[in-house]
Amino acid sequence: MQAGGAKAGSGGKSGTVEKPGKGGKSGKGGKAAGRRPDAKAGATASAGPSGPRPARLSAAAVLTAVEGVALAALGVYMLIDGLTGSPDSPRQAETGGLTVIALAVLPLVAARGLWLRRRWSRGPSLITQIVAFPVAWTLINGGGALIAAGVGLAVVAIAVLGLLVNPTATEALGITPKE
């Protein structure tokens, strides 16, 4: 008992106030915090997607998804070519294919976020469009059919950038100008 009393006594002076306070706060705060984020998440989720999705935001989501699907298709092609074709370096082709497939995840996730009107999704989509410009330039300089692919990619990137910086889209995503 003395050990327990000593612990309680020492905890009473410095630890009892902190331990029960922390424990009580953690217990109550944990439960309240468990409720509050749910309530906030519900409020945020219901506040963000209220009303119809603007056509500009839908178009940006679809175009970003098309870019992601095109990247994934290119990655699958490179991977299959590395496995079944006769590239100069099969290992390099396979690694490149897997890398491009992994890179396709960013625009696909961003497109889903835009479609669901998630605020965070605008940044990854903008980054995807900015990165598309050097790729488009490389395709255009490649000549032949690659010129059309490069021009198409550049046009899509410009269109998505225009759609995402539009005030209607930014408001729909809950992004407001800082005052």
ChimeraX attribute file (.defattr): number of C-alpha atoms within 10 A of each C-alpha:
attribute: neighborCount
match mode: 1-to-1
recipient: residues
	/A:1	7
	/A:2	8
	/A:3	8
	/A:4	10
	/A:5	11
	/A:6	11
	/A:7	14
	/A:8	15
	/A:9	14
	/A:10	12
	/A:11	16
	/A:12	15
	/A:13	11
	/A:14	11
	/A:15	15
	/A:16	16
	/A:17	12
	/A:18	14
	/A:19	14
	/A:20	14
	/A:21	13
	/A:22	14
	/A:23	14
	/A:24	12
	/A:25	14
	/A:26	14
	/A:27	13
	/A:28	13
	/A:29	14
	/A:30	13
	/A:31	11
	/A:32	13
	/A:33	13
	/A:34	11
	/A:35	12
	/A:36	13
	/A:37	12
	/A:38	12
	/A:39	12
	/A:40	12
	/A:41	12
	/A:42	12
	/A:43	11
	/A:44	15
	/A:45	14
	/A:46	11
	/A:47	12
	/A:48	18
	/A:49	16
	/A:50	11
	/A:51	9
	/A:52	7
	/A:53	17
	/A:54	14
	/A:55	12
	/A:56	19
	/A:57	25
	/A:58	18
	/A:59	18
	/A:60	26
	/A:61	29
	/A:62	18
	/A:63	19
	/A:64	28
	/A:65	24
	/A:66	16
	/A:67	23
	/A:68	24
	/A:69	17
	/A:70	14
	/A:71	21
	/A:72	22
	/A:73	16
	/A:74	18
	/A:75	24
	/A:76	18
	/A:77	16
	/A:78	24
	/A:79	24
	/A:80	15
	/A:81	16
	/A:82	21
	/A:83	14
	/A:84	9
	/A:85	12
	/A:86	10
	/A:87	14
	/A:88	9
	/A:89	10
	/A:90	18
	/A:91	13
	/A:92	14
	/A:93	22
	/A:94	21
	/A:95	16
	/A:96	18
	/A:97	24
	/A:98	18
	/A:99	15
	/A:100	20
	/A:101	23
	/A:102	13
	/A:103	16
	/A:104	22
	/A:105	16
	/A:106	19
	/A:107	26
	/A:108	23
	/A:109	18
	/A:110	26
	/A:111	29
	/A:112	16
	/A:113	19
	/A:114	29
	/A:115	20
	/A:116	18
	/A:117	26
	/A:118	20
	/A:119	16
	/A:120	14
	/A:121	21
	/A:122	25
	/A:123	12
	/A:124	19
	/A:125	28
	/A:126	20
	/A:127	14
	/A:128	22
	/A:129	22
	/A:130	15
	/A:131	12
	/A:132	19
	/A:133	18
	/A:134	13
	/A:135	15
	/A:136	22
	/A:137	16
	/A:138	14
	/A:139	20
	/A:140	20
	/A:141	12
	/A:142	12
	/A:143	12
	/A:144	10
	/A:145	10
	/A:146	16
	/A:147	17
	/A:148	14
	/A:149	16
	/A:150	23
	/A:151	16
	/A:152	14
	/A:153	21
	/A:154	22
	/A:155	14
	/A:156	19
	/A:157	25
	/A:158	16
	/A:159	16
	/A:160	24
	/A:161	19
	/A:162	14
	/A:163	20
	/A:164	23
	/A:165	12
	/A:166	13
	/A:167	14
	/A:168	17
	/A:169	23
	/A:170	18
	/A:171	15
	/A:172	22
	/A:173	25
	/A:174	17
	/A:175	16
	/A:176	10
	/A:177	8
	/A:178	4
	/A:179	3
